[in-house]
C-alpha cells in the first residue's frame, strides 16, 4: 500500500471533522493550538508522555485516539516510524497501524494486501535491532493482518513468516532475526484470542493455525535444545510455546517441548518462563484426552521434589511457588483421568503427597509463603472425583485417601494458626486482611472435607482439643487451641451437628479454655454462635456458655463476635432464655449506655433483645421495654427541643435505628401460612394488646414532634419510616390499631415534603391492610393524598426525584395488585397517573424504568374489570405503545428490554384489537423507532408480536432481536452474550 494513500471509508471511524491530521502538521511541529484548530501529532504525543498537567494529558490522549482512527492514519503512521523519531513516537505509529488493520480491515482494498504485508515485514526487520516495544506493536499489526487474510488470502502465513525471517539479511544479525520471528510467532496466538473476528471466521482461522503449528514446534524444539542458543532466545522460545498451547494444541504434539521446558527449570533465568509454559500446556481443557502423555508427566513433576525442598529450605519463595503451580495444574486439571488409571495409583498418590507438602509449606501465609493457597481448590476437585465413582471403586479410593484427608485437616489447622503475638504485631493491615481471607478459605475447605470424613472428623478434633486442655503436664499455646476450635466452628456453621455425640463434651470444654488473647476469645465466641441451634435442642447446656458471652459483651475488641453470638442464641433459644432474660437485658443495657459498641453492633444487640423479649409474657415484655428504652425516650425528648444541627441529627437517627431494630424482631405471635393465599397470617395474641403497638402509641406524639423539626431531612424521615415499616412487617395484622394515626401522619409528612421512604411505608400499609374493610377508608385517603401530591410534583418537573417516582410506581402497582378498587375512586385522576407513568418510562435511571414497567404490567390486565383503567388505556394506550417502541428503538438500556417486552405482552393479551391497530400506525412513519429499520423488518416485528399471546419468553426474544436491529448491532460481536 502506498504510504501516502488514504483509505476510502475510514472517515466514519470517529474522526472529528474540525481536526486536521496531516503529515504537514506533523513536520511543522508548532505550539499546541486550541482543539478546534489544526492539531499537531508530535506536540500531542509530547504532552501525553511528558506534560505534568493531567488535563493536558487527557486532552492529548483524546485527540490522539481520534487521530488513530482517522483516514490520515494510513499516511502518518509510516512517517512516525522513521528512524529520526524517538521510540514513543514510533510506538504510536505502530499502534495506529494495528488499530487500522484490526478494526477497519474492510476499508483496505484487496489489491493492497500484499504491499501492506511487505511494508510490515520491512519495518519488523528494521526494528529487529531497534526498540523492542515498537517491534512488538509492529508484530501485533502483522499478526492482525495475517489473521484477517487466513486461510484463503494467505494460506501458509506462519510457514511464510518462518521462511522469510530465516533468509539471510546482511542488515540484521541472525540472533536479531530469530528474536523478531519469535516475537511475531508469540503475539500471533495472543492476537487471535483477543481478535474481533466473527465466530465463523474464528473457527476457520483456529483450524488453520492448528495446521500451521507444524511449522512452529520443530523450530522451537530445535532452538530450545540447541546448546548454542543464547538464554534470551531460549526464554523467547518458552514464551512462544506458552502462547501457542493456548490454542488447544494436542498435548501429545507438545511432549518434546514440555520435556525441554522441564529441563529448563534448572536454569534460574528460564525458570519463570518454563513454569508458565508447562502450566499452560497442562491446563488445556482438551489435555485430559491424552492420558498416556499425562502419565509421562507425573515422573517429571515428582522429579522436582528435591528442587522444591531446597527452595523451601533456602526461603526461595519464587521457586517453590512455581513448582507448586506445576504440581497443582497436573493434579487439579486431570485428577479424574489419573484416578481412572488404577494400575498407576501409587504414582498419582505420590503426586497428591507432593501437593500436600505444598499445602503445608513452612511459614505463615502471606508473610513467609504464598504457595499453600494455590493448593486448596485441588482438594475440592480430588474429593469430588473420588465421590463421583460408583460405590465399589469409591470404597477402594476412600480406603486410600481418607488417611490423606485426615492428614490434610491437621495440615490446614496448622496453617490456620496465628503467629506469635510479637510477630503478628509487626504485620501490616494488608497482611492481616490477607491472612483473614486465607483462614476463610481454609474454613470452607474443612467444611467441604466433612462430606468425605463425616462424624469421625469431629471426633478427631474433639479428642485433640480434649488432650490439649486436660494435659496439665505439657503447656499448650493459645494458637493451637484456637485453630482446633476454628475447625469446629468451620464445620458447625454449615453442617447439622445436632446429632453429634462430641458436641456436649465440646460445650463442657469451652469454659476450661484460658482466654488471654483477643483472637482466641473471638473464635470461642464464634464457635458458641455456630452451636446455637444445638443449644436450642439441649437447653440445659446454655448456662455453660452464656456467662462467657455476656462477659465478652463488655470488651469492645470482641464487639462483632460477642454481639453476633448473643443474637444467634437469642434467636435460636429464645423459648429457653426467660430464666436468663433479666441478666441479658441488664448487661446489654449497660454496654449500650456505655457506648462500647459501634452503631451496627448496637443495632444487632437490639435485634437480639427483640428475639429474647418475644418469648416472655406481655407484662414482662412491657416491664423490660420500659427499662430498656426509657433512657432513649428521655434523650429523644431532649433532642426534640433542640435546634436542629448535625450532631443531634446523628443522635436522633441512632435512637430511631435502635427502636426500629428492636421492633424488627420483637414478635409475640407465631406466623402460619395461609393456605388460600400467599400472604402471612398470625395467630392472635391471647395476652392483650401487642407490646410494640403499646410502645409505639406511647411515643407517637414524640416522633411527630421530632418530625416537625426534621421534616426536610431525608435521613431522619427515613429513620422514622423505618420504625413503622419494620414494625408493620413483623406484626402484620397486630399493627392494626396504629393504622389510622399512621396514615394521618404519613399524609401530613408527604404533603409538606415528599420523600420516597413515606411512599414505601404507604406501600406496606396498602399491601397488608387495604383489603380489610375496617382499614380501607384511611388507606384510601392516604393513597389519594400521596397520589395527588406526586402528580403535582410531576407538573413541577420530576427529573430531580427519580427515587420518589420509583417508589410511587411501586405503590401504584401494589395498589392494583392488592386492591384495584382504589382506582375506582372519582377523586383519582387515572389519566394523569397513566401519563406520568409513561413519562417515567423515559427516565435514565434503570430502577425507575423497571418500576414503571411493573406498574403497566399490573394495570393492563385490569382493563376489563376497572372501568377508569379501561377508559384511559383506550384513550392513551397508543402513547404508551410509542414510548415502549422508542425505548426498544434505542432510547433505553438493552438490559431493560425484558421489562418493555412484558408491557407488549400485556397489551397483546388484554388489548389485542387496540394493539393490532396502534402498532401498525406507530411503525408507519419512516425512521421510527430507528432509521436502521426497513419497512419489511418493522412489518415482520409487528406480525410476530401480534401472533404471540401465550409465550412471554418468546416475546422477550423477539424484542431482543428487534432492539439489536434498531441499534445496528444484530450479528455483531457485541451481542455474543446478549
N, C-alpha and C positions, 0 to 999 in steps of 0.2 A: 504493500500500500504506500502511495506517495505520502511523505510526511506532511506535506502542505495541504493534503486533501481533507476537506471537511465532509463528514458522513451525512448524507441526507436523512432527515427524520429525527436526528438526535436532539434537535432543539426542544422537543417536547419533554425532555427528561428533567425538567425542573429549573433550567437556567432563567435568570431574571432578564427580561428584555432590556432593562436600563443599563445592564452591566456589559462591558466590552472586554472579552477575554481574547486579546490578540498578542501575537508574538512581538509586535512593535512595542506594546506596553511592557512586555517582559524586558525588552532590551533597554527601554528608556530609563526605567528604574527611578522615577521621580518620587516625591514625598507622597505619603498615603492620603488620598483625596476623600471627599465625602462619598458615602455608599452609592449615591445615585450617579456619581460621575465615573469617568473611566478609571478602573481599578488596576492595581499592579500586582502580579503574582509574587514576584520576588519580595516586594515590600510586605505583602500579606504573610508570606512564609516567615520572613524575619520577625514580624510581630508575633506570630504563633509560637515560634521557638524561643524568642529571646526577650520579648517585652514583658516586664514585671506586672503591668497593669492587666488585671483579669478581664476587664470589659473589652480592652483592645484585643486580647487573645480570643475572646468569644466572637467578636465581630469578624476577626480574621478567619477563624475556623468556619463560621457560617458562610462567608464569601467563598472560601476555598472549596467547600463542599459543593457549592453551586458551580464553581469552575470545573470541577472534576467531571460533572455530568453534562457540561455544555458541549455543543458541536465542535468548538475550537479545541477541546481537549485532545482530539486526534492530532492537532497541529503542535500545540505547545509541549505535549508530553515528551516527544522526541528531543525538542530543544533543551528541555530541562535535564536530559540525560547526558548532555555534552560534558567532556572531561574537565572543562573550566569551572563547573558548578560544584558547590560543596555537597557532601553526601545527603544532607537534609533536603536540599532542592531536588537532587536526583531521585531520592526516595519518593517524593511527592509525584514526580513524573511517572515513575514506575507504578505507583498506586493508581494514578489516573488511568493508565493503560489497562490495568487489571479491572477496574470498575467498568470501563467502556466495553471490554471484551465479555465480562461475566454478566453484565446486566443489559447490555444493548447489542447483543450478538446479531439480532435480526436486522440492525442498521448496516451491517457490513455486507457489501456485495460479494457474491461467491467468487468472482474473479479476483478479489483482493486477498483471499485466504492465504495463498502461497507466499505472496510478498510480505504480508504481515508476519507469517511464520518465520520467514527468512530473516527479517529485521530483528525479531525477538532472539533468534539463535545468535545473531551477530552481537547483539547487546549483552547477552548472557556470557558469551565467550570473552568479550572485552572486560566485563566486571568479574570474571573468574579470578582475576588477580587484583580486584578493587574492593570497594566497600561491600561487606557481607550482607548488610541489611538491604542494600539496593539489589544485590544479586538474588536474595530470597524473593523480593517482590517481583522481579522480572521472571523468576522461575514460576511463581504463582500465576503470573499473567499467561505464560506459555502453557502451563498446566490447564488453565481455564480454556484456552484456545483448543488444546488437544481434546478435552472432554466434549467441547461443542462440535468438533469435527468427527470424533469417533462415532461409530466404526466405519461409516460409509466414505466420508471425505478424507479420512486419514486412517486407513485400516490397520497399519502397523506402527502406530505412533511411538510406542515405547521402544520397539526394536530400532526405529529410525533415530530416536534420541541417543540410544546407546552407540549406534554405529557412527553418528556424526561427532560425538564427543570423543570417541576412541581414535578418530582420524588425527594424524599428525597436524600440529598447528605451531608454526615457529614463534608466534606471538605469545603463546601461553604454555607454561611447562606442563608436563604430564600430570603432576600432582594437582595443579590448579584445575585442569580439565576434569580430572577424576572427581574432585570435590564439588565442582559445579554440576556435573552429571548426577552425583549422589544427592545433591540438594534438590535438583529437579525431580528425581525419582521419589524423593521423600515427600515433597509437597503435593505430588500428583494424587495419591490416595486421600490426603487430607483435604485437598480442594474438592475431590469427589464427594466426600462426606458432607461438606457444607454447601455444595452447589445447589442452585435453584432449578436444576433440570426437571422437566415434567416426569411423572412416575414411569411412563412407558419408556422414555429415553434413559432414565436411570437404570432400568433393567438391562437394556441393550449395552450401555456403557460398562456396567458392572461385569457382564458376561465377557465383554471384550478385554477388560483389564485382567480378568481371571486367566484368560488365554495368554495375555502378554506377560504375566508373572514368570512364564518360561524363559523370557529374555532377561529377567531381573535377577532371579535367585542364583543361577550359576555364577553370574558376575559377583554377587555379594559373597557367595561361598569362597570364590577364588580370592577376593580381596581380604576377607577375614582370616583365612587360613594361610595366606602368603606371609612368610616370616619378614619379608622386606617391607610390608605395608606399614607406614607410619601410624602412630597412635591416633592422630587426628582423622585419618582415613578410616581406620577400623571403628572409631566411635561413630562416624557418619554412617558407616555400613549398618551398624546396630540400630541406629535411629531410623534408617531407611527400611530395614526389615520390620521394625516395630510398627511403622506406618502401613506397610503392605499387608501384614497379617490381619489387620482390622477389616480387610475386605473379605474376610471369611475364606481365606485360602485353606484347602485341605491340610489338616495337621500333618499327615504323612509326608506332604511335599515340603514341610518345614523342618523335618527331622534333623538334617545335616546342619542347618543354620542354628537350630535350638541347641544342639550339642556344642557347636562352636561358641555360642553365647554362654553356655555353662562354663566352658573352659576359660572364657574371657573374664569370668567373675573373679579370677585370681589377680587380675590386673586392676589396681585401685583406680586408675584413670578411666577404665572402661566399665567399672562396677555398676554405676547407676544406669547407664545405657543398656547394659546386659540385663539387669533386673527388669527394666521396662519392657524390653523385647520379649523376654521369657514369659512375663506375666500376661502381656497382650496375646501372645501365641496360645498359651494355655487357656486363657479365658474366653476364647471364641465360643459362641453358642454351639457351633457345629462340631467342636473338637471331641465331644463325647462319643461320636460315631467311630472314632479311631482308637479303639481300646488297646490294641497292640502297641501303638505308639505311646499311649498314656502309661502302660505298664513299663515301657522302656525308660520313661521319665522318672519313675519312683526312685530307682537306684541313684540317678543323677542328683535328685533332691536330697536323698539321705546322705549322699557323699558330701554335702555341705555342712554336716553337723559339727565337724571339728572346727571349721572356719567360723561357724556360729558361736561355739563355746569360747573360742579365742576372742572373738569380738565382744562378747558379754564380759569376759574376764578383763579385757582392756578398756571397757567402757566405750567401745566404738558403737554408738547408737545407730549410725547410718548403715553400717554393715549388717548388724543384727536385724534392723528394720527391713532391709532389702531381702535378706534370706527368708525372713518370716513371710514376707509378701509372696514369695515364690511358693513356699510350702502351703500356705493358705489357699492360693489360687488353684493349685492342683487338687487339694482336698475338698475345698468348698464347691468348686465347679463340677467335680466329677466323682463325688463320694458314691452316688448310686451306681454309676458304671463300674467303679472299682470294687464296691461291695459285692457286685454280681459275680466277680471273678473269685469264686470261693477258694479255688486252689492257690490263689495268691493272697490269702487273708493275712498272712504273717507280715508280708511286706507293707500292706496297707496299714496294719496295726502299728508298724514301726513309724510310718508317716504320721499317724494320729498321735503317737507319743512324742514325735518331734514338735508337732503343733502344741501339744500340752506343755512342752518345755518353753515354747514361745509365750504361751498364756501365763506361765508362772515365772517369767523372766525376772531376775532380781531387781529390786529398786522400786521406788514409789512413782506411780504414774501421776502427773506428766512430767515430774521434775527429773527423775533419774532414768526413765524409759518411756517410750511412746509406742512400743511394739505390741504389748499384750492386748490392747483394744482391738487390733486388727483381727484377732482370732475368734472373737465372741460369736459372730454370725456362723462360723464353721460348725460350732457345737449344736446350734439350732438345726442346721442342714443335715448333719450326720444323724441326729436323733430322728428327724422327720423321715429320713430314708430308711433307717432301721425299722421304725414303727410302721412303715408302709408295706413291708414284706408280708407274705402270707404267714399264718400262725407258726408253722413248723420252722421255717427259715428264720423268722423273727426270734423264736425261742433260742436258736443257736447263737444268733448275734447278741441277744440280750445277755447270754451267759458270758460272752467275750467282753462286752462293752459296759455292763453295769459297774464292774470294778473301776473301769476307766472314768465313768461319770461320777462315782463317789470320790475318786481322786480329784476330779475337776472341781467338785464342791469345795474340797479342802484348799485347793489352789486359789479359787476365786475368793474365798473368805480371807485367805492370807493377803491377797492383793487388795482387798477392800479395807484392810486395816489402816487406821490413821498413823501418820508418823509420830515421833515423839513431840510433846508439846513445844519443846525448844525449836525443833526443826520446822514444825508447822507454822510457828510464829514468823519464820523468815519467808514463807511462801507469799507470793503476790496474790491479790484478789482474783486475778485471772486464773492463776494456777489452782486456787481453791475451788473456783467455779468449775474448771475442767475436771477436777477430781470428784466433785459432787455428781456431775453428769456421768462420769465413768462408773461411780458406785450405783447410779440408777440403772445403767446398762448391765452391771453385774446382777443387780436385783432382778431385772427382767429375765436374765439367763437362768438364775436359780429357780424362779417361778416356772420357767419352761421345763427345766430338768426334772421338776417334781413329777411331770407326766410319765417319765421313764422310771424314776426310783420310788415314787409313791410314799406311803406312810413310813417306810424304812428310813427315808431321808430325815424326817422329823425326829425319829427315834435316835438317829445318829447324832443330830445336832444337840438334842437334849442330853444324851449321855456325855458328850464332850463338855457342855456347859455345866452339868452336874459335877463332873470330876474337877473341873476348874474351880468351882465355887466352894466345894466341900473339902478339897485337899488343903489342909492347913499347913502342911509341911513345905509345899512349893509355892513361892509367891507368884502371882499372876499379874499380867499387865491389863490395864483397863481396855487397851486396844483389842486384845484377844476376846475379852468378854463382849465388847461392843460388836465385833464382827459376827460372833455366833448369834447374838440377838438380832442383828441386822438380817442374817439368814432366815431366822424365824419370821421376822416381820415381812420380808420379801414374799414368803410363801403364804402367810396368813392373810395378807392384804387382798389376795385374789383367789385363793383356794379355800374351799369349805373345810375348815379343820374341826368342825363341831363334833365329829366322831373320833377325833384323835385321842388316844389314851395317854399322850405325853403332855397335853396342854395343862391339866391340873398340876402336874409336877412343875411345869414351867412357871405357872402363876405363883406357886409356892416358893420358887427360887428367886423371883424378881425382888422381893423385899430384902433378900440376903445380899444383894449386889451393893457394894460400897461405891456410891456415886460421888466421885470427886472431880468430875470433868463434864463440861457442857455437852460435848459430842456424845458421851455415854448416856447422859441424862436425856438428851433428845431421843436417842434410839430406844431407851426404856419407855419413854412416853409413846412414841410411835408404835412400839410393839404392843403396848397395852391397848392402844386405839385399834390396832389390827385385830385384836382378840375381843372386841366389844360385842360382836354377835355371839361368840362363845359364852361370854359373861351373861348375856341375856338368857341363855339356856341353863346357866349354872350360877344363879344369883348369889348363892352362898359364898362365892369367891370374890364378890365385888369389894367387900371390906378389906381384902388383902391388898388391893391396888389403889383404891380410891384415895386414901390418905396421901399416897405418893403424888397423885395428880394434883390434888388441892394444894399440896405444899409447893409443887412446881409452878403453880399459877402466880406465885409471888415473885418469881425470878424473871425479869424482863428478857434475859438471854434464852429462856425456854418458852417464850411467848407463843410462837406458832405451834410447837409440838404439844404444849400443855393444853392450850385452848382447843385445838382441833381434837385432841383426845377426849377432853371433857364433853365436847359437843357430840362425839360419836357415842360415848357412854350414855349421855342423857337421851339421845335419840333411840338407841337400841334397847336400853334397860330401864326406860322411864317408869314402867309399872312396878319395878322393884326398888326404886330410889326414894319413895316417900320417907323411910326412916332416916335418910341422909339429907333430905331436902333442906332443912334449916341450916345445916352446916355448909352445904354447897352454896346456898344463896348468900350466907354471911361472908364466906371467903370471896365470892365473886363480887359482892357489893364493895368489899374492902379494896380489892385490886382496881375496880372501876373508879372508885373515889380517889385513889392514889395515882390514877392515870399512868399505871405501869405499862400498859399495852398500847400499841398503835391503833389507829382508827379501825382498820379491817379486823383486827383480833377482838376489839371491843364489840364489833357487830356480831362476830361468831359467838362470843360469850353470851350475848343477849339471845341469840338463837338457841344456844344450849339451855339457857334458863327457861325459854319458852317451851322446849320439849319437856323439861323437868316439871314445870308447873302444870302442864296439861294433864298429868296423872293424879293430881291432888283433888280434894273436894273443893267446891266453889268457894266456901268460906276461907279455906286455907289459901287458895289462889289469890283471893282478894286481899287477904292479910299480907301475903308475901309481895303482891304487886304494890300495895301501899308502901311497904317498907322499901322496896326496890326503886320505885320511880318517883317517890315524893321529892327526894333531893333534886332530881332533874326538873320536875314540875316547878319547884320553887325557883330554880335557876332560870327556867324559861320565862316565868312571870317577871323576874327582874329584867331579863333581856328585852322583854316586850315593851318595857317602859323606856328603854334607852333609845337614843337617836341612832339610826342605822349607821354602821361602819364595818369595815372588813373583818375586824377581829370578832365582834359579836355575831356577825353573819356565820363565821366558821363554827362558833359555839352552838348557834341555833340549828344549823344543818346537822351537826354532830348529835345533838339531843334528839332531833326528829328521826335521824337514822337509827339511833338506839331503840326508839319506840317502835319503828316500823319493823326492825329485825326481830324484836321480841314478839310482836303480833304475827309475824310470818309463821312462827312455829307453835304459838300458844293456841292449841286446838283441843277443846274438851270433848268434842264429839268424834264419832267414828264415821268415816265415809263408807258408802257402799255403792256399787254400780247400779244404776237404774237400767233395768233390762229393756225398757221400752225406748230409751234414748241414749245418746252418748254422754249427756251431762251427768254431773255427780249429784247425788242426793245424800242427805245426812240424817242420821238418827237424831231424834230430839234430845235436848239436854234436860234430864229429869230434875236437876237441882235448881232450876230457875234461870234468870237472865244470864247470857254469856258474859263472863268476866271482861273480855276485851271490849264488848259493847258498853258495859258499865263504865269502864275507864275512859273510853272514847267520848262518851256523853259528858263525863265529868270535865274533860279537858277541851271539849269542843269550843267553848267560848274563848279559851286561852289561845287556841290555834287560830281562831278567827281574828283575834287581836294582833297576833304575830303577823298574820297575812295582811292586815290592813296597812302595816308599815312596810312590808316587803313584797307587795304585790307586783312590783315591776322587776323583781329579781327572779330570773328563771330557775336558779338553783334552789332557792328557798321554796318557791311554788312546787317545784318537782319533789322536794323532800316532803312537803305536806301531802301532796297527792299520793306519794309512795306509801305513807302510813295507811291511808284508806284503801288503796289498791291492793296492798298485801293483805290487809285485814279482810277485804271482800273475797279475795281468792281463797283464803284459809277458812273463813267462817261460812261462806256461801249463804244459804237461807237464814242462818242465825244473825246475819248482819241486818236483816230487815228493819228493825226499829230505827236504824240510823238513816234509812234511805231518804225520807222527806227532807230532813235538815241538811243532809249532804248535798242533795240535788239543789236546794236553795243556795247553799254556799258556793257550789260549783258555778251556778248561773251568775252570781254576783262577781266571782273571780273572773270568769271568762268575758263577761260584759265589760269589765274595767280594762283588763289587758289580756287578750287572747294568748294562751300558751298551749303547746302540744300536750303537755302532761295532763292538763284538765280534760282534754278530749279523750285521752287514753283511759282515764278513770271513768269518764262518761260511757265509753265503750264497754267497760267491765260491768257497769250497772245495767246497761241495756242487755248484755249477754245473760246476766243472772236473774234480773228482776222484771224485765219488760213484759214477759209472758204472764206475770201474776196480776190479776185484775186489781188487787188492792194497791199495787205499786205503780200501775200504768199511768195514772194522772201526773204524779211528779216526774216520772221518767219522760213522759211525752212533753211536758212543759220544758224540761231541761233540753231535750233533743231539739225542740223548735227554737229555743233561745240560742243555743250554740250554732245551729244552722243559720239562723238569721244574722248573727254576728259575723260568722265566717263568710257568708255571701257578701256582706258589706266590705269585708277585708278584700275579697276578690275585686270588688268595684274600685277599691283604692289602689290595687296592684299587689298581687300575692307573691311576686317573684322573690321577695326577700324573706319569705316564710315557707320554704319547702317542707319543713318539719310539721308545721300546722296543717298544710294541705295534705301531707301524707297521713297524718292522724285523722283528719276529717274524712278522707276517703275510706279509711279502715272503719271508722264509726258508721258511715253510711252503709257499707257492705254488711256490717254486723246487724244493723237495724233491719235490713232487708232479709237477712238470714233468720233472725230470731223473732222479729215482729214486723212483718210487712205492713200491718195496719198503720204504722207510723207515717207511711206515705199516703194514707187516705185523708189525712187532716187538711182541711181547706186552707189553713194558715201556712202550710208548707208549699213553697214555690218550687215545685218539682222541675219545672222548665229551667229555672235558674240553676238549680242543683246540677241538672244534666249538662248544661252549657259550661259550668265551672269544671265539671269532671272532664269534659272534652279538652278544655284549656290545660288541665293538669297533665293530660297525656303528652303534652308538648314540653314539659319541664325537662331540663337536662339531668336532674337527679334520678337515678335508676329506682331507688326505693319508692319515690313519689309516683313514678310512672307505673310501677308494679301495683301499688295500692289502688291507683285509678283504674287499671285494667281489672283488678279484683272487684271493684265496685260494679263495673259494667257487666261482668260475668254473673253477678248476683242479680242485677237489675233486669237484664233482658229476659230471663225465664219468667219474670213476674208480669210480662206484657198482658197476658190474658186475665190474670186474677186481680190485678190492681189497676183500676181504670185510669188514674192520672199517669201511671207509668206507661200504659199502652198508648195513651194520647200523645205524650211527649216523644216517645220513640217514633210514632208515625210522623210527627211534625219535624223532628230534628235528628232522626236516625241517620239521614244522609250526611249530615255534618259529622257525626261520629265516624261513619264509614270513611269519609275523606281524610279525617285525622289519622285513622288507622292505616290507610293506604300511604299517606305521606310518611308515616313512621317507617313502614316497611320499605318504602322507596328510598330511604337513606337518612331520614331526619333523626332516627333513634338508633341507639346502640344495637348491634346484632345480638347481643346477649339477651335482649328483651323480646326477641321475635316470638318466643313461645307464648308470652303474655298477650301479644296482639293476635296471635293465632286463636287463642281462647275466645277473644271477642268475636272474631269472624265466625268461629264455630257456633257460638251462642246466637249470633244474628241469623245464621243459616238454619239453625234448628228451630228457633222460635219466631222468626220474622222472615220466612223464606220468600214469600211473594214480594215483600218490600225490597229485600236484598237483591233479588234477581233483577228488579227494575233499577235500583240505585247503582249497583256495581257496573252495569253496562254504561250508564250515564256518566259515572265518575271516571271511568277509564277511557272515555271517548276523547277528551282533549289531548292533542299531541304533546309529548314531553311530560305527561303526568302518569304515574308518580316519578318517572325518571326518563331523561332524554335518551337513555341507552336502550329502551324497550321498543320493540317493533309492535305494530298493531296485532300481529298474529300471536306474539307472546302474551300480550295483555288478554286477548280473547281466550287463549288456552288456559290462563290462570283463572279467569272468571268462571269458565265452564268447569274446571276441576273443583273449585270451591263449592259451586252450587250443587255439584253431584255428590259431595261427601257430607252427609248429615248424621253419620253414625260414628265414624272412626276419627276421634280427636287427634290421635297421633299422626294419622295420615295428613290432616290439615296442617299440623305443625311442620311436617316435611315439605309440603307444598310452599308454605310461607318462607321457609329457609331457602329453598331453591329460588323463589321469586325475588327475595331480597338480594341474593347474590347476583342475579341478572341485573337488577336495578343498580347495583354498586359497581358493575363491571368486574366482578370477582369470580364469576362462575367458571370453573375449570382451571383456576389458578392454584399455586402452591399455598396461598393464604387460607384456602378453605379446607386444607387436608384434615384438620382436626375439628372442623366445624360440624 
